Amino acid sequence: MSESENKPVSILIADDHQMFIDGLKVLLRREKNIVIAGEVSNGLDALEFIKKQQPDLLITDISMPGMSGVELTRQVKLHYPEIKVLVLSMYNDREIVSEILMSEAEGYILKNTGRQELMNAIHRIADNSTYYSNEVLNIMMTRLKKQKIIEKNTAQLTAREIEIVKLIMEEFSSEEIADKLFISKRTVDTHRKNIIQKTNARTLVGLIKFAIENNLVEFNP
């Protein structure tokens, strides 16, 4: 059983639209393994709240008075890296999507998403994974293709390492990768360490960025 099923996930909501906060709270309160730790209307208040009582997950908008969601995400990741961040916004601008990805938020979905996708995102992130909606990822892919950003780092990866990167992107655990490739978990862990060294991807989000930039993953529109 996953950690999110065993332990309630405490969530702080940061958004400057009270009507949206109220609607989101109604959705979240239907989930027995979710606790709403608090709500704030701007990034500065979010940081103050986090200093006093650190939630498991911050759900934040992009556009807020005082401090944007992008800067808030950067500050949270700098000072409280253990806190997960899910950006829930109306913005699908390529530059903003890129900024959020670079800030290493664990997730980004648009506000027009359905309830099920929101819950999927929350539970995936709570389980130490990531969740970027297909729409957001396709925006990022389009931008990268237009800029023709293809790193030469892939030449340093072996065929097996590239295979493992793709399986990691499909959310296979080390044990599942080992079973699928008929190798030991220790061998998988060794490959993962080599991949991290070669790509300089210190986090799962960093590895996702590397995989996207080097066309190692495909997303359906």
C-alpha positions as CSV (number, residue, x, y, z in Angstrom):
1,M,0.0,0.0,0.0
2,S,1.3,3.4,-0.9
3,E,2.3,6.1,1.6
4,S,-0.5,8.3,0.5
5,E,-3.0,5.5,1.4
6,N,-1.5,5.1,4.8
7,K,-1.0,8.7,5.9
8,P,-3.3,11.6,5.3
9,V,-1.8,14.2,3.0
10,S,-1.9,17.7,4.5
11,I,-2.4,20.4,1.8
12,L,-2.0,24.2,1.8
13,I,-4.0,26.0,-0.9
14,A,-2.6,29.3,-2.2
15,D,-4.9,31.2,-4.6
16,D,-6.2,34.8,-4.7
17,H,-9.7,33.7,-5.8
18,Q,-11.8,32.7,-2.8
19,M,-14.5,31.2,-5.0
20,F,-11.9,28.8,-6.5
21,I,-10.5,28.0,-3.0
22,D,-14.0,27.2,-1.7
23,G,-14.7,24.9,-4.7
24,L,-11.3,23.1,-4.3
25,K,-12.0,22.6,-0.6
26,V,-15.3,21.0,-1.4
27,L,-13.6,18.5,-3.7
28,L,-10.7,17.7,-1.4
29,R,-12.9,17.2,1.6
30,R,-14.5,14.3,-0.2
31,E,-11.2,12.4,0.1
32,K,-10.7,10.6,3.4
33,N,-6.9,10.6,3.1
34,I,-6.6,14.4,2.5
35,V,-6.4,17.1,5.2
36,I,-6.7,20.8,4.3
37,A,-3.9,22.4,6.4
38,G,-4.8,26.0,5.5
39,E,-5.6,28.5,2.8
40,V,-3.9,31.8,1.8
41,S,-4.4,34.4,-0.9
42,N,-0.8,35.2,-1.8
43,G,2.7,33.8,-2.0
44,L,4.0,35.8,1.0
45,D,1.4,34.5,3.3
46,A,2.0,31.0,2.0
47,L,5.7,31.2,3.0
48,E,4.7,32.5,6.4
49,F,2.3,29.6,6.9
50,I,4.9,27.1,5.7
51,K,7.4,28.4,8.2
52,K,5.0,27.7,11.1
53,Q,3.5,24.4,10.0
54,Q,4.9,22.6,7.1
55,P,2.2,20.8,4.9
56,D,3.0,17.8,2.8
57,L,1.8,19.5,-0.4
58,L,1.3,23.1,-1.6
59,I,-1.3,23.7,-4.3
60,T,-0.6,27.1,-5.8
61,D,-1.8,29.4,-8.6
62,I,0.6,31.3,-10.8
63,S,-0.8,34.8,-10.7
64,M,-1.1,36.2,-7.1
65,P,-0.4,39.5,-5.4
66,G,2.9,40.1,-3.7
67,M,4.7,37.0,-5.0
68,S,3.9,34.9,-8.0
69,G,3.4,31.1,-7.9
70,V,6.6,30.7,-9.8
71,E,8.7,32.6,-7.2
72,L,6.8,30.9,-4.4
73,T,7.7,27.5,-5.9
74,R,11.4,28.5,-6.1
75,Q,11.4,29.7,-2.5
76,V,9.7,26.5,-1.2
77,K,12.1,24.3,-3.1
78,L,15.1,26.3,-1.9
79,H,14.1,26.4,1.8
80,Y,11.7,23.5,2.2
81,P,12.7,20.9,-0.5
82,E,10.7,18.1,1.3
83,I,7.4,20.0,0.6
84,K,5.8,18.9,-2.7
85,V,4.3,21.6,-5.1
86,L,1.4,21.2,-7.5
87,V,0.7,24.2,-9.7
88,L,-2.9,24.5,-10.6
89,S,-3.4,27.4,-13.0
90,M,-5.2,28.8,-16.0
91,Y,-2.0,29.7,-17.7
92,N,-0.8,27.4,-20.5
93,D,1.8,29.9,-21.8
94,R,5.0,28.2,-22.9
95,E,7.3,30.5,-21.0
96,I,5.4,30.0,-17.7
97,V,5.3,26.2,-18.2
98,S,9.0,26.3,-18.7
99,E,9.6,28.4,-15.6
100,I,7.5,26.0,-13.5
101,L,9.4,23.0,-14.9
102,M,12.7,24.7,-14.1
103,S,11.6,25.5,-10.6
104,E,11.2,21.8,-10.1
105,A,7.6,21.7,-9.0
106,E,6.4,18.1,-8.8
107,G,3.3,18.8,-10.9
108,Y,1.4,21.3,-13.2
109,I,-2.1,20.9,-14.3
110,L,-4.6,23.4,-15.7
111,K,-7.7,24.7,-13.9
112,N,-10.0,23.3,-16.5
113,T,-8.9,19.8,-15.5
114,G,-11.4,17.3,-14.2
115,R,-11.7,16.1,-10.6
116,Q,-10.2,12.7,-11.4
117,E,-7.1,14.1,-12.9
118,L,-6.6,16.5,-9.9
119,M,-6.8,13.5,-7.5
120,N,-4.5,11.5,-9.7
121,A,-2.0,14.3,-9.5
122,I,-2.2,14.7,-5.8
123,H,-1.8,11.0,-5.1
124,R,1.0,10.5,-7.6
125,I,2.9,13.5,-6.0
126,A,2.2,12.2,-2.5
127,D,3.8,8.9,-3.5
128,N,7.0,10.8,-4.4
129,S,6.3,10.8,-8.1
130,T,5.4,13.7,-10.4
131,Y,2.4,14.7,-12.5
132,Y,2.5,17.1,-15.5
133,S,-0.7,16.8,-17.5
134,N,-0.4,15.8,-21.2
135,E,-1.6,19.3,-22.2
136,V,1.2,20.9,-20.2
137,L,3.8,18.4,-21.5
138,N,2.8,18.9,-25.1
139,I,3.2,22.7,-24.6
140,M,6.7,22.0,-23.4
141,M,7.5,19.6,-26.2
142,T,6.4,22.1,-28.8
143,R,8.6,24.8,-27.3
144,L,11.6,22.6,-27.2
145,K,11.1,21.3,-30.7
146,K,10.8,24.9,-32.0
147,Q,14.0,25.8,-30.3
148,K,15.7,22.5,-31.5
149,I,17.0,21.8,-28.0
150,I,18.5,18.4,-28.4
151,E,21.4,17.7,-25.9
152,K,24.4,15.7,-26.9
153,N,24.3,14.0,-23.5
154,T,22.3,11.1,-25.0
155,A,25.4,10.0,-26.8
156,Q,26.9,9.3,-23.4
157,L,24.1,7.0,-22.4
158,T,24.2,3.4,-23.3
159,A,21.3,1.7,-25.0
160,R,20.4,0.0,-21.7
161,E,20.6,3.3,-19.8
162,I,18.2,4.9,-22.3
163,E,15.9,2.0,-21.9
164,I,15.9,2.4,-18.1
165,V,15.3,6.2,-18.5
166,K,12.2,5.5,-20.6
167,L,10.9,3.0,-18.0
168,I,11.5,5.5,-15.2
169,M,9.4,8.0,-17.2
170,E,6.7,5.3,-17.3
171,E,6.8,5.2,-13.5
172,F,8.3,1.7,-13.1
173,S,10.1,1.2,-9.8
174,S,13.6,-0.3,-9.6
175,E,12.2,-3.7,-8.7
176,E,9.7,-3.6,-11.7
177,I,12.5,-2.5,-14.1
178,A,14.7,-5.3,-12.9
179,D,11.9,-7.8,-13.5
180,K,11.1,-6.4,-16.9
181,L,14.7,-6.4,-18.1
182,F,15.6,-9.7,-16.4
183,I,18.4,-8.1,-14.4
184,S,19.0,-7.6,-10.7
185,K,17.7,-4.6,-8.7
186,R,21.3,-3.8,-7.8
187,T,22.2,-3.6,-11.5
188,V,19.3,-1.2,-12.0
189,D,20.4,0.9,-9.1
190,T,23.9,1.1,-10.6
191,H,22.5,2.2,-14.0
192,R,20.4,4.8,-12.2
193,K,23.5,6.2,-10.5
194,N,25.4,6.3,-13.8
195,I,22.4,8.0,-15.5
196,I,22.3,10.7,-12.8
197,Q,26.1,11.3,-13.2
198,K,25.9,11.6,-16.9
199,T,22.8,13.8,-17.1
200,N,23.4,15.9,-13.9
201,A,19.7,15.2,-13.1
202,R,19.8,15.3,-9.3
203,T,16.0,14.8,-8.9
204,L,13.2,13.0,-10.7
205,V,12.0,16.3,-12.1
206,G,15.5,16.9,-13.4
207,L,15.5,13.6,-15.1
208,I,12.1,14.4,-16.7
209,K,13.5,17.6,-18.0
210,F,16.4,15.7,-19.5
211,A,14.2,13.1,-21.1
212,I,11.9,15.7,-22.6
213,E,14.8,17.8,-23.9
214,N,16.3,14.8,-25.6
215,N,13.2,13.3,-27.1
216,L,13.4,10.2,-24.9
217,V,9.6,10.4,-24.1
218,E,6.6,10.9,-26.2
219,F,3.2,12.4,-25.2
220,N,0.0,12.0,-27.0
221,P,-1.9,15.2,-27.7
